[in-house]
Amino acid sequence: PARVAESMDEPDEQRRQNFPNDPGNLLDVEGGTNQSKADATIDEWLPPNGAYHCEYARIVVTVKTEYGLAVTLAEQAALKAALGRCPTPSTAPAAPTT
């Protein structure tokens, strides 16, 4: 989102232009869901499907890390809550053995 791109620490113009179209920052969602998200941050919006909160939070962390974006206290709390619902190795399906 443009609002996030504007908060980048001294981005060069190419990074600022690449950000909104970076495949890692794009989600394939229905129109209504996309409109409800707009340029909201993770503390303002989560996907309606709760099962996707963990994966969405991981995407947010990856994008913020890749682009050197700051994380507000509200975002940090939302990320912590969403990532806290991620499956742990003990609850994740076992990997097949060979």
Solvent accessible surface area in square Angstrom, and as a share of the most:
residue,aa,sasa,rsa
1,P,39,0.25
2,A,68,0.53
3,R,108,0.40
4,V,20,0.12
5,A,4,0.03
6,E,125,0.56
7,S,64,0.41
8,M,12,0.05
9,D,111,0.57
10,E,173,0.77
11,P,29,0.18
12,D,81,0.42
13,E,105,0.47
14,Q,107,0.47
15,R,84,0.30
16,R,75,0.27
17,Q,103,0.46
18,N,68,0.35
19,F,2,0.01
20,P,53,0.33
21,N,108,0.55
22,D,33,0.17
23,P,113,0.71
24,G,45,0.43
25,N,33,0.17
26,L,100,0.50
27,L,55,0.28
28,D,149,0.77
29,V,60,0.35
30,E,140,0.63
31,G,50,0.48
32,G,52,0.50
33,T,29,0.17
34,N,86,0.44
35,Q,141,0.63
36,S,72,0.46
37,K,36,0.15
38,A,74,0.58
39,D,54,0.28
40,A,20,0.15
41,T,27,0.16
42,I,5,0.03
43,D,59,0.30
44,E,101,0.45
45,W,31,0.11
46,L,52,0.26
47,P,11,0.07
48,P,107,0.67
49,N,94,0.48
50,G,45,0.43
51,A,95,0.74
52,Y,76,0.29
53,H,29,0.13
54,C,14,0.08
55,E,76,0.34
56,Y,10,0.04
57,A,0,0.00
58,R,114,0.42
59,I,36,0.18
60,V,19,0.11
61,V,62,0.36
62,T,89,0.52
63,V,13,0.07
64,K,23,0.10
65,T,105,0.61
66,E,104,0.47
67,Y,21,0.08
68,G,41,0.39
69,L,13,0.06
70,A,71,0.55
71,V,68,0.39
72,T,77,0.45
73,L,151,0.75
74,A,53,0.41
75,E,5,0.02
76,Q,103,0.46
77,A,63,0.49
78,A,19,0.15
79,L,15,0.07
80,K,156,0.66
81,A,53,0.41
82,A,0,0.00
83,L,63,0.31
84,G,65,0.63
85,R,134,0.49
86,C,17,0.10
87,P,82,0.52
88,T,72,0.42
89,P,130,0.82
90,S,106,0.68
91,T,101,0.59
92,A,41,0.32
93,P,128,0.80
94,A,98,0.76
95,A,82,0.63
96,P,129,0.81
97,T,132,0.77
98,T,185,1.08
